[in-house]
Amino acid sequence: MNPVDEMDDLLNRAGARWRADQQPPPEPDLDFILNGGRKRRRRWVPAVAAASVAAIAIGVIAVLPKHDSPTAQAPARSANDDLLVHDGDQVRAKGPVVIAPGKEPVLCAPVPIPVPEAPDKLPPPNCPAQYAVTLKGFDAAELRDPRITDGIRTGYAELTGTWSARTIDVHTQTVPPVRPAPTGANIPAEQVPCPAPAGGWSTAPNELDKVAVSRFLNSRQDQIAGPVVRYPQGGRAGAPQVLEIGVVHGDLAAFQTAFQQVYRGNLCVVPAKLSVTDLDGISAKVTGLMTRGLGVYGTGTAGLDKVSVSALVYDDALKNALTPIGIDDLELGTTVQPLR
C-alpha cells in the first residue's frame, strides 16, 4: 500500500469507527504528512496548509459558577473532559517529529497538507505552527525511520513529559513500533444493537452500492442518521455485514418497511438523536475552527450520533470554542493526551 492510500484508509476509517473503537488517532504516514501526497475527496476534512492561512486570535468570555455559598455546586463535567490538558499536566504523545537546523524539535499532529502535484515541487519537511509541539530535552537518536531531507531530520517518536504552553518537557521517549494500516481483515467483532434474525445474519453483500438504496437514503437526510456498517463477527472475508440506520423522527417500523422495498440485506433500525443534516451542520462549524490557531485538523462522523474532531490537544481554548457547538455531540481524538 502506498503512502497516499494508507492515509486515505486511516482517515476514512477513523471518522466512521472512532466511537466504537475508542482508540487514539491512527498512526500517520510520515511521507504523506511531512513531504506531501495527493488527496482524494472524502468526508474527512483535512486542514489547510499553514502558508495559506492567517491565524485569527479569538477572545472568549467565560461565565464561571459562583462559589460564595456553601451550597454552591461544582460545575458539571462535560463530554471529553478526560482528554483536557492544562499547563503542568503529565502528558503522553506520539507522532512525527521535525528537527530543522538551528531550531528545537517539534512533534507534529498527523495533518495531511495539500502540496503541488509535481514531485519536484514538493516542499521540504515542515510542521505548521498550530499543529506543532516544541520538545525540550528530546533525544534525536530515539527516532523510528529517521531520515534527513534538505537538512531537516524527521522520524517518529513516542514520549511522555510535562505540558506547558505548547511545549513538552520530555521525561521518557521510546521508538514506537511499526503498526500496519487498518484493513477490513482486522476489524474486531462489533455489537449490533438489534437481535440477529432466525438463522443468523446473512453473509450477502450490504447493497449500499445499489442506486435505489442511495436515492432512498439521500432523500431522507433530515430524518436519518448513518448508515453505518457493523461487523458482528469481525471484518474477515465472507463475514456478515449489518447496515445500522438511526431514525430521528417518524415511526421506526414504517421506515424499515419502506426501506426494505429497495434493500434486501441485513438491517438494524434504531432511534437516533441527530440526523445526517444535523451532523453535517455541526461538522461545518468544527471546520470553521481550522483557521483559528486551535490545532483542529479534521472532522467527520463517529457512529450514528457524534461528530469526530481531530486536534493537536484539548485545552481550555479549544474547549471554549467547541462548547457553543455542542460539546456532548463531539468525539475528540488528540495527539497530546493527559497521562492517567
Secondary structure in CASP SS format (residue, H / E / C, confidence):
PFRMAT SS
TARGET T0000
AUTHOR 0000-0000-0000
METHOD secondary structure of the structure
MODEL  1
M C 1.00
N C 1.00
P H 1.00
V H 1.00
D H 1.00
E H 1.00
M H 1.00
D H 1.00
D H 1.00
L H 1.00
L H 1.00
N H 1.00
R H 1.00
A H 1.00
G H 1.00
A H 1.00
R H 1.00
W H 1.00
R H 1.00
A H 1.00
D H 1.00
Q C 1.00
Q C 1.00
P C 1.00
P C 1.00
P C 1.00
E C 1.00
P C 1.00
D C 1.00
L H 1.00
D H 1.00
F H 1.00
I H 1.00
L H 1.00
N H 1.00
G C 1.00
G C 1.00
R C 1.00
K C 1.00
R C 1.00
R C 1.00
R C 1.00
R C 1.00
W C 1.00
V C 1.00
P C 1.00
A C 1.00
V C 1.00
A C 1.00
A H 1.00
A H 1.00
S H 1.00
V C 1.00
A C 1.00
A C 1.00
I C 1.00
A C 1.00
I C 1.00
G C 1.00
V C 1.00
I C 1.00
A C 1.00
V C 1.00
L C 1.00
P C 1.00
K C 1.00
H C 1.00
D C 1.00
S C 1.00
P C 1.00
T C 1.00
A C 1.00
Q C 1.00
A C 1.00
P C 1.00
A C 1.00
R C 1.00
S C 1.00
A C 1.00
N C 1.00
D H 1.00
D H 1.00
L H 1.00
L E 1.00
V C 1.00
H C 1.00
D C 1.00
G C 1.00
D C 1.00
Q E 1.00
V E 1.00
R E 1.00
A E 1.00
K E 1.00
G E 1.00
P E 1.00
V E 1.00
V E 1.00
I E 1.00
A C 1.00
P C 1.00
G C 1.00
K C 1.00
E C 1.00
P C 1.00
V E 1.00
L E 1.00
C E 1.00
A C 1.00
P C 1.00
V C 1.00
P C 1.00
I C 1.00
P C 1.00
V C 1.00
P C 1.00
E C 1.00
A C 1.00
P H 1.00
D H 1.00
K H 1.00
L C 1.00
P C 1.00
P C 1.00
P C 1.00
N C 1.00
C C 1.00
P C 1.00
A H 1.00
Q H 1.00
Y H 1.00
A E 1.00
V E 1.00
T E 1.00
L E 1.00
K E 1.00
G C 1.00
F C 1.00
D C 1.00
A C 1.00
A C 1.00
E C 1.00
L C 1.00
R E 1.00
D E 1.00
P E 1.00
R E 1.00
I E 1.00
T E 1.00
D C 1.00
G C 1.00
I E 1.00
R E 1.00
T E 1.00
G E 1.00
Y E 1.00
A E 1.00
E E 1.00
L E 1.00
T E 1.00
G E 1.00
T E 1.00
W E 1.00
S C 1.00
A C 1.00
R C 1.00
T E 1.00
I E 1.00
D E 1.00
V E 1.00
H E 1.00
T E 1.00
Q E 1.00
T E 1.00
V C 1.00
P C 1.00
P C 1.00
V C 1.00
R C 1.00
P C 1.00
A C 1.00
P C 1.00
T C 1.00
G H 1.00
A H 1.00
N H 1.00
I C 1.00
P C 1.00
A C 1.00
E C 1.00
Q C 1.00
V C 1.00
P C 1.00
C C 1.00
P C 1.00
A C 1.00
P C 1.00
A C 1.00
G C 1.00
G C 1.00
W C 1.00
S C 1.00
T C 1.00
A C 1.00
P C 1.00
N C 1.00
E C 1.00
L C 1.00
D C 1.00
K C 1.00
V H 1.00
A H 1.00
V H 1.00
S H 1.00
R H 1.00
F H 1.00
L H 1.00
N H 1.00
S C 1.00
R C 1.00
Q C 1.00
D C 1.00
Q C 1.00
I E 1.00
A E 1.00
G E 1.00
P E 1.00
V E 1.00
V E 1.00
R E 1.00
Y C 1.00
P C 1.00
Q C 1.00
G C 1.00
G C 1.00
R C 1.00
A C 1.00
G C 1.00
A C 1.00
P C 1.00
Q C 1.00
V E 1.00
L E 1.00
E E 1.00
I E 1.00
G E 1.00
V E 1.00
V C 1.00
H C 1.00
G C 1.00
D C 1.00
L H 1.00
A H 1.00
A H 1.00
F H 1.00
Q H 1.00
T H 1.00
A H 1.00
F H 1.00
Q C 1.00
Q C 1.00
V C 1.00
Y C 1.00
R C 1.00
G C 1.00
N C 1.00
L E 1.00
C E 1.00
V E 1.00
V E 1.00
P E 1.00
A C 1.00
K C 1.00
L C 1.00
S C 1.00
V H 1.00
T H 1.00
D H 1.00
L H 1.00
D H 1.00
G H 1.00
I H 1.00
S H 1.00
A H 1.00
K H 1.00
V H 1.00
T H 1.00
G C 1.00
L C 1.00
M C 1.00
T C 1.00
R C 1.00
G C 1.00
L C 1.00
G C 1.00
V E 1.00
Y E 1.00
G E 1.00
T E 1.00
G E 1.00
T E 1.00
A E 1.00
G C 1.00
L C 1.00
D C 1.00
K E 1.00
V E 1.00
S E 1.00
V E 1.00
S E 1.00
A E 1.00
L E 1.00
V E 1.00
Y E 1.00
D C 1.00
D H 1.00
A H 1.00
L H 1.00
K H 1.00
N H 1.00
A H 1.00
L H 1.00
T H 1.00
P H 1.00
I H 1.00
G H 1.00
I H 1.00
D H 1.00
D H 1.00
L E 1.00
E E 1.00
L E 1.00
G E 1.00
T E 1.00
T E 1.00
V E 1.00
Q E 1.00
P E 1.00
L C 1.00
R C 1.00
END
